[in-house]
Amino acid sequence: MASQVATPTSLQTTATSSSTSLSSPGLSPSSPAQLSPDDVELLAKLEEQNRLLETDSKSLRSMNGSRRNSGSSLVSSSSASSNLSHLEEDTWILWGRIVNEWEEVRKKKEKQLKDLVRKGVPHHFRAIVWQLLCNAQNMPIKDQYSELLKMTSPCEKLIRRDIARTYPEHDFFKEKDSLGQEVLFNVMKAYSLVDREVGYCQGSAFIVGLLLMQMPEEEAFCVFVKLMQDYRLRELFKPSMAELGLCMYQFECMIQEQLPDLHMHFQAQSFHTSMYASSWFLTIFLTSFPLPVATRIFDIFMCEGLEIVFRVGLAILQMNQAELIQLDMEGMLQHFQRIIPHQLDSGPDKVILAAYQVKYNAKKMKKLEKEYTTIKTKEMEEQVEIKRLRTENRLLKQRIDTLEKKGAPRYSEESVLQLERELVQARLMEAESQCALKEMQDKILDMEKRNTSLPDDTNVARLQEELIGVKLREAEALTGLKELRQQVRDLEEHWQRHLARTTGRWKDSPKKNTLSELQDELMSVRLREAEAQAELRETRQRMLELETQNQIHSNQLRRAEQESRCLQECVQTLTVQNKDLHVQLQEIKRKQAEIECKSKEEVMAVRLREADNIAAMAELQQQISELEIQKEEGKVQGQLNHTDSSQYIRDLKDQISELKHEICCLKGQRGLASQSTFDGIHIVNHYVADDRSYQSSDEDGVKDPILQGNQQRSGGRIRLRPNLPDTDSEEEDEDEESLRLSVPQSSKSTTV
């Protein structure tokens, strides 16, 4: 970035060498009369570079949400360093926010994240960003790392041998038995134990070494496991390297489409794609490019996968097409090994910019993958057929050699008839095989129809596996049919030979006849052998059919078991729900019974209180009527003592007022009884006679002390006296309710 900023000193030096003086550092290129053409061109380039720097800085600031004023087109050295510091600060703040809000950024701002990664991940953020890009944080296999180091791997010798060749010039790995070599050995050993199919493959150590330059060995191990599983590296490093062959095929097709002249030159020189591009895909350019450039490409690889390898590879070929066309095979190898790496010493920006100008169609790459798979399948079938033909050819040669040693065969009439019968049987077996093959094809069509009718992905996968098995069995049946046809052809040849040689058979000597008989027996033995082989083939065919039917029945049984388990789970769920509802119903019934019982008790209590109130009111009314009768009797008799009657009259008045007050209270409380707030009124009534007594009381009743004292004083029945003094008549005029009573001794008393 420092090369993009011009200083006044450099401008002044350039002007001096051209015999032109620059009086001002801010001089614009609009005055060509004062500058030479070279100075004007240099000044224009500096203007363009500073403009690009301002644009880049503004774009980063806009993504970070900050707004700053841009500087002038030509800046001084102090302003340039200030811009660089601001740019670095903005980049750190931006990546810090991205790491803290990773999930939201990955979901909502994926395009902006890709653009930032293409510009390069800051060195201090690479460890965490790489782990986030491949989802390698908090992997369960990280806890097994220490246990894996204690185990022994069968690949340890190979790993030890290749460690010294991994980054031999890097300070972290170049010393023997250094920390870098030790942790690299640990990670490679641990992965060889985790994935025993791949084990260890040359080239993978460079990827692990780059990871160890950025993060500790446990995190590097987790990231490497993720790369192998999710970034197609495991298929690249398998012993068969089938994925590498696919990548070479796709890359060669891209060269043929976009660089046809270069592709024709490669074909003319027999310069295969794997001779220069295999290391690009196996090490992601780590062994071909300078480490800073390869690290930038690896940033993009962590975000976008193997697509960047195709793009960068094709961009490299486009940049060097003219030179490569002029070279032969050895020259092209030297060019790839020595010239191209030095072209990228200035930085990766140029090649990355060119890489994203390359046309890359993901759908077409999928189509090429299918084509490659078809080609490989045909090649495998051809190899199997060639191997079988070679075996048959070897056996036929052995038979020919044996026959040549024994002489020409002679056949008898019986052997000829036997050959005819065997020929008929062979043709019948061929017809049966064709019928069986047709039945198998019908079954395959039926299974394909059933496969299309099943939408479940698991069922589709199982049916596809069944279809593959059936097709394999069909291929075996076709192979057996071909062998039977070959045997039929051999028998026909023998039959033609026999017809050609039977004409002069009876003219031969007895010795030759004996030899011919032996040869006939040999031929019959071979025919029986062919018949036995045909029966064996037929038995195998039947066995394959039975195995296919067994698989079909087992799959149907498995599906029925799955449906039965689902139904059982549904029944169990419904049973549990039924039990819960039954318990809830019982609880509701119990609560309802309790509420009804409480309501009945409250109704009974209200009715009892109402009955008590009615009884108390009746007793009080009876007492009032008795008192009124006593009052009337006192008026008629008028014979009361003045001193005694005045006090007694006052007492009677008090009793009457209290009784009226209690009656009013009882009437008011009776009206409130329906609201269940009636507390009850308790009355005590004592009636004492000469020979009997009657008492009615409640537990809260209160006796009137005044009445009790008066009754104790009078101690008898109320009597009315006719003769009253005049003073009493005056009091009677003043108060109509006053009474003149005399209380002689009596046995009757009333208490309220």
Buried (B, 14 or more C-beta within 10 A) or exposed (E): EEEBBBBBEBBBEBBEEBEEEBEEBEBEBEEEEEBBEEBBEBBEEBBEBBEEBBEBBBEBBEBBEEEEEBBEBBBBBEEBEEBBEBBEEBBBBBBEBBEEEBEEBBEEBEEEBEEBBBBBBEEEBBBBBBBBBBEBBEBEBBEBBEEBBEEEBEBBEBBEEBBEEBBEEEEBBBEEEBEBBEBBBBBBBBBBBBBEEBBBBBBBBBBBBBBBBBBEBBBBBBBBBBBBEEBBBBBBBBEEBBBBBBBBBBBBBBBBEBBEEBBEBBEEBEBBBBBBBBBBBBBBBBBBBBBBBBBBBBBBBBBBBBBBBBBBBBBBBBBBEEEBBEBEBEBBBEBBEEEBBEBBEEBBBBBBEBBEEBEBEEEBBEEBBEBBEEEBEEEEEEEEEEEEEEEEEEEEEEEEEEEEEEEEBBBBEEBBEBBEEBBEBBBEBBEEBEEBBEEBEEBBEEBBEEBEEEEEEEBEEBBEEBBEBBEEBBEBBEBBBEBBBEBBEBBEEBBEEBEEBBEEBEEEEEEBBEBBBBBBEBBBEBBEEBBEBBEEBBEBBEEBBEEBEEBBEEBEEEBEEEEEEEEEEEEEEEEEEEEEEEEEEEEEEEEEEEEEEEEEEEEEEBEEBBEBBEBBBEBBEEBBEEBEEBBEBBBEBBBBBEEBBBEBBEBBBBBBEBBEEBBEEBEEBBEEBEEEEBEBBEBBBBEBEEEEEEEEEBEEBEEBEEBBEBBEEBEBEBBBBEEBBEEBEEBBEEEEEBBBBBBEEBEEBBBB
